[in-house]
Each structure stands twice: as structure tokens, then as C-alpha cells.
Amino acid sequence: MDDAEDAMGVEDVHVSSERWRFHCRRCVWSWEQVFETRERDSHTAWYHYGLPSQPPWIDPGCPACGASGKAFPGGSPVPPLY
């Protein structure tokens, strides 16, 4: 870090990518999306396609029918149909 960054108070930010799976209970469509997290201290910011976004579990809309979907962190299986 140079003196200009130090003077501005720039802190280390941990950046990672997370894959999330989604499932629509209305039309049974399943899909995946990748989100980027940027963490600093106790704060986490979410990005999708490089733009700020809500966390993946906040009202994910189904791309097929528009209904609200259910979010699962990467690697979690989609639940069976009822």
C-alpha cells in the first residue's frame, strides 16, 4: 500500500466468488448464479455481474416464470418435489 492509500484509510477487502443454486416451487425450474462477496471487517457486500446486489437469498426471482425461488448455497442439493 502506498502513502496515498494509507492516508485515505483504504483497508484490506477479502473478495470471493460463491455459486448459488435456486429452485422455483411454482414451475420447478432450477438454475445457478455466481455472486461475488467483498468482506471488510464485519461487513459483507454482494455483487452480481459486477453490480451491487441483494444477498442471493433475498427474493430470488425465477427466470422462467417470475415467481419467487428458494436459494441454496453452492453444493447444496435442490429439494425433491412434493
N, C-alpha and C positions, 0 to 999 in steps of 0.2 A: 504494500500500500504506500502510495506516495504522500507527501505532506499535504497536498490539496485534498485528497480523500480523507486523510486523518482529520483535517480541520473541519470538514463537512460532517463528520460524525458517521461516515459510512461504516456499517458493521457487516460481519460475515453473514451471508444468507445461504442456507442449505437448499439446493434445488434438486428435486427428484421427479421422476415420472411414475404415475400409477395407472394401471389398467383396471377399469371397472366394467363389470357386466351388468346388463339391465334386462328386465323381463317384464313384459306387459301382460297383465292378467286378463285384459279385455280381449285382445286379438292373439295372444300367445306368442308374440314376436320377441325374439331375443337379439340383443346387439351388444357391442363393446365400444367403449370410448377410452381414450387416453387423456388423462389430466396431468398437469404439471403442478407441483406444490412448491411454494417458496416459503421457507420457515426461517424466522428470525426471533430469537428469544422465545417467548411463548405464543407468538402469533403465526398463523398459517394463512397464506393467500393461495387461492386456487385459480388456475388458468386453463383455458380450453381453446385450442387453435391459436395460442399466443395472446388471447384476450382474457381479462379478468372475468371470472365466473363464480357462480354459487358452488358450494361443495356438491359433489355428484349425487348425494342422497337427497338434496333439496329439489323436490318436484321435477324429476326427470321425465320429459315428455317423450312418448313413443313416436318414432319417426314414421311408423306405418299408419297408426290411427289417431295419434294425438292424445290418447289417454295418458294418465299418469302411470309411470312404470315403477318398478321396485329395483333399487340399486344393490349390488353385491360387490365387495372388494375383489380385486383380481384373484383368481384361483378358487373363489367360492362357487360351488355348483348352483345352477338355477334350480329352484324347487320344482318338484313334479306337479303335473296338472292335477287339479282336484276334480 
